Amino acid sequence: MKIYLLYLNTEIHLYELDSFSFILKIVYKRLYKIRNKINKRSKALDGNPQLKGVVFKTRIVTPKKPNSARRPVAKIYLSSERGVLAHIPGIGHNLRKHSSLLVRGGGARDLPGVNYTCIRGTYDLSGVLNRIYRRSIYGIERPDYLKKKLRRKYRVN
């Protein structure tokens, strides 16, 4: 006889059901494995959402076959003491050797080996100039003419 646990997606046989504490050990062990999986595409981040790094080299790379472009890429030495390749989003950048920046997971799909992205507008990496739409991705503040005006009773004169 088998008991099937839907959440864990596993079967527990009847001979494993000697005691209730034994069942709990199995369940917690399998839950731990499920919860603590590290994303394979961002191993160098060690489970962190972002990490600080230092630029080692900047270069321009061409993408895989159906696409054609010149994409800026930086080789970065992270604070976790690992070197990674990261894509620099947006038009133009001010990165030089030894610039510090913030890196997140997820790179350009058509660039092989580039599994990380630089975050614009943090540390030494400036935001994209003259950007109006999707500003949060490119590190730009809301321009004055787009800011919401305060209602009269909340204004300070």
Sequence and secondary structure as in RCSB ss.txt:
>XXXX:A:sequence
MKIYLLYLNTEIHLYELDSFSFILKIVYKRLYKIRNKINKRSKALDGNPQLKGVVFKTRIVTPKKPNSARRPVAK
IYLSSERGVLAHIPGIGHNLRKHSSLLVRGGGARDLPGVNYTCIRGTYDLSGVLNRIYRRSIYGIERPDYLKKKL
RRKYRVN
>XXXX:A:secstr
 EEEETTTTEEEEGGG S HHHHHHHHHHHHHHHHT   GGGGGGTT SEEEEEEEEEEEE   TT    EEEEE
EEETTS EEEEE  SS     TT EEEEEE   TTSTT  EEE TTBTTB   TT  SSTTTTT    GGGS   
 GGG   
